[in-house]
Amino acid sequence: MLVLGILLLGLIWLNGPGFRTVAPWVAVHYLEKSGIKGDFKFKGSLLGGMSLSDLKIESDGVLSKITIDKINPSYHWRGLVRGELEGLDIEGVHVDLRLDAKPDKEDKALDLKQLVESIRSSRARFIPLKIDVKDMSITATNLGKPVMQLAKSRVHHEAGAENLDLELAGITDATGAVWPGQSVVLEWKPDEIDIARIDPFPGISARELVIQTPAGGEPSADLRLMVDDAVFVIS
């Protein structure tokens, strides 16, 4: 009975305060081994539902800093044991890009077949999830000067759907000019990624962008680029 009582108390501790204490320590330890500084807070419990808040990740690379106000994962505890999530609700994301940062390692030749395989395997993990990223902003600088800033935007995906909806807010360029926001639908199919239309700048429109990701093959792309009244077909 004593052993059973100790085991029960241990499980209760691990479900709540134990998990909130151990999980951040383990995560930060592995981040630091990768040369990344990180910090965040856990709330809740494994069985009752948990959330992460005040997440901050910093590095000396191009991806200089990421801050996230709150992450609410949706899961069933049995699936969590296998590392499976049902969804993610993420609020207040800001990304700082430092374009002048030097890479930690020498650039290696890109293995295009491996890239395709990574895209396909990522799709298999992504499609089942319901994901909602709210108030996401991006700032890019070069030698301390602003290059681009994306105002608070939203990314939304329904579980099982192939469509990824991007509600992009205004973009401020290096001159201070603000380009209007737009809604973009990305369709992630098993063998290709389609974007019907995206307008990066006034007078310039990319139509029918198709990125092929065939199994065992290399990527390819087709695009109709419209510049004012001119139309260019690129493949």
Number of C-alpha atoms within 10 A of each C-alpha: 6 7 8 9 10 11 12 12 12 12 12 14 14 16 16 19 14 14 19 20 13 12 13 16 14 10 13 17 14 13 17 12 9 10 13 17 17 20 16 18 15 21 15 15 18 17 12 9 15 18 17 19 19 14 17 17 18 17 16 15 17 18 16 17 20 17 20 20 16 19 20 17 17 19 18 13 15 10 11 13 9 8 9 16 19 16 19 17 16 23 18 18 22 19 19 18 20 22 16 13 15 11 10 10 6 7 7 6 6 8 9 15 16 13 15 20 18 12 17 20 12 11 15 11 11 20 19 18 19 19 21 17 18 17 17 21 19 17 18 22 18 15 10 10 10 16 18 20 21 21 19 18 21 20 18 17 21 16 15 11 15 19 19 18 17 17 16 19 19 16 21 18 15 14 9 12 11 16 16 14 16 14 14 17 18 17 17 20 16 16 14 17 18 20 19 15 18 18 18 14 13 10 10 16 16 19 19 14 20 18 18 19 24 16 13 11 14 15 17 13 14 15 19 18 20 16 14 10 7 8 14 11 10 10 11
